[in-house]
């Protein structure tokens, strides 16, 4: 059990097909949880996502089956800044299932992959492809 993260192309049903995979990259998850809240603000405010409660650990962020994050130029810009800063503003202060206890090491371990992912996103957006990020924990 733990955090599995993936990003890739979105199909016509909105599902993400894996091109990139991370395991317990807690700060990347915090980054995308913030993006999820921005993108789903209206749905969250109307309680469309009824499973966002403390009882089922959803206070830690979104989980699979909630639609994930659509990667836009704004998300890519924010991600580039987060990577440059070592995800400084995206500290996971909770999230045992996410590997928050070794989040600093994961930032370093995944740095090259995160940079490759960033370049991939920029290219796919130029090609007008629909891309996204999702997770399961």
C-alpha positions as CSV (number, residue, x, y, z in Angstrom):
1,X,0.0,0.0,0.0
2,X,1.2,3.4,-0.8
3,X,1.2,6.3,-3.3
4,X,1.4,5.4,-7.0
5,X,1.5,8.4,-9.3
6,X,1.3,8.6,-13.1
7,X,1.0,11.1,-15.9
8,X,0.4,10.7,-19.6
9,X,-2.2,11.2,-22.3
10,X,-5.9,11.6,-21.5
11,X,-8.3,9.5,-23.6
12,X,-11.8,10.6,-24.6
13,X,-13.2,9.4,-21.3
14,X,-10.7,11.6,-19.4
15,X,-8.6,8.7,-18.1
16,X,-4.8,9.1,-17.9
17,X,-2.7,6.5,-19.7
18,X,0.7,6.2,-18.1
19,X,3.8,7.6,-19.7
20,X,5.5,8.6,-16.4
21,X,5.3,6.8,-13.1
22,X,6.5,7.8,-9.6
23,X,6.3,5.8,-6.3
24,X,5.8,7.8,-3.1
25,X,7.1,11.2,-4.4
26,X,5.2,13.1,-1.6
27,X,6.1,16.6,-2.6
28,X,5.0,16.0,-6.2
29,X,1.7,14.8,-4.8
30,X,1.3,17.9,-2.7
31,X,2.0,20.0,-5.7
32,X,-0.7,18.2,-7.8
33,X,-3.1,18.2,-4.9
34,X,-2.9,22.0,-4.9
35,X,-3.5,22.0,-8.6
36,X,-6.4,19.6,-8.2
37,X,-8.0,22.0,-5.7
38,X,-7.6,24.9,-8.0
39,X,-9.1,23.0,-11.0
40,X,-11.9,21.5,-9.0
41,X,-12.8,24.4,-6.7
42,X,-16.4,24.6,-7.8
43,X,-17.0,20.9,-7.6
44,X,-15.3,20.7,-4.2
45,X,-17.3,23.6,-2.8
46,X,-20.6,21.9,-3.8
47,X,-19.5,18.7,-2.2
48,X,-19.6,16.8,-5.5
49,X,-16.6,14.9,-4.1
50,X,-18.3,13.6,-1.0
51,X,-15.3,11.4,0.0
52,X,-13.1,14.4,0.8
53,X,-13.4,13.9,4.5
54,X,-11.0,13.4,7.4
55,X,-12.4,9.9,8.1
56,X,-11.2,8.4,4.8
57,X,-7.8,10.3,4.7
58,X,-8.9,12.5,1.8
59,X,-7.7,15.5,3.8
60,X,-4.3,14.4,2.4
61,X,-5.5,15.2,-1.1
62,X,-7.2,13.7,-4.1
63,X,-7.1,10.1,-4.9
64,X,-7.8,7.9,-7.9
65,X,-11.3,8.1,-9.3
66,X,-11.7,11.8,-8.7
67,X,-10.6,12.8,-12.2
68,X,-7.0,13.8,-11.6
69,X,-5.3,17.0,-12.8
70,X,-5.5,18.3,-16.3
71,X,-2.0,19.6,-17.2
72,X,-2.2,23.0,-18.7
73,X,0.5,25.7,-19.5
74,X,-0.2,27.3,-16.1
75,X,0.4,23.9,-14.3
76,X,3.6,23.4,-16.3
77,X,4.8,26.9,-15.3
78,X,4.1,26.2,-11.7
79,X,5.7,22.8,-11.9
80,X,8.9,24.3,-13.4
81,X,9.1,26.7,-10.5
82,X,8.4,23.9,-8.0
83,X,11.2,21.7,-9.5
84,X,13.7,24.6,-9.5
85,X,12.9,25.2,-5.8
86,X,13.1,21.5,-4.7
87,X,9.3,21.6,-4.1
88,X,10.1,23.9,-1.1
89,X,6.5,25.2,-0.9
90,X,5.0,21.7,-1.2
91,X,6.2,20.0,2.0
92,X,4.1,17.0,2.9
93,X,3.5,17.3,6.7
94,X,1.3,14.3,6.7
95,X,0.9,11.3,4.4
96,X,2.4,8.1,5.8
97,X,1.1,6.2,2.7
98,X,2.9,8.8,0.6
99,X,6.4,8.3,2.0
100,X,6.4,11.7,3.6
101,X,9.1,10.4,6.0
102,X,11.6,10.3,3.1
103,X,10.3,13.1,0.9
104,X,13.6,15.0,0.8
105,X,15.4,12.0,-0.6
106,X,12.6,11.5,-3.2
107,X,12.9,15.1,-4.5
108,X,16.6,14.3,-5.2
109,X,16.0,10.8,-6.5
110,X,13.3,11.9,-9.0
111,X,14.8,15.2,-10.1
112,X,16.0,14.0,-13.5
113,X,12.7,12.3,-14.1
114,X,10.7,15.4,-13.1
115,X,12.8,17.5,-15.5
116,X,12.2,15.0,-18.3
117,X,8.5,15.0,-17.5
118,X,8.4,18.8,-17.6
119,X,10.0,18.8,-21.1
120,X,7.6,16.1,-22.2
121,X,4.6,18.2,-21.0
122,X,5.8,21.3,-22.8
123,X,6.2,19.3,-26.1
124,X,2.8,17.6,-25.7
125,X,1.1,21.0,-25.0
126,X,2.7,22.4,-28.2
127,X,1.2,19.5,-30.0
128,X,-2.2,20.3,-28.5
129,X,-2.4,17.0,-26.7
130,X,-4.6,16.4,-23.7
131,X,-2.4,15.3,-20.8
132,X,-3.0,14.7,-17.1
133,X,-1.8,13.5,-13.8
134,X,-3.5,11.0,-11.5
135,X,-2.6,8.9,-8.5
136,X,-3.7,6.0,-6.3
137,X,-2.9,5.5,-2.6
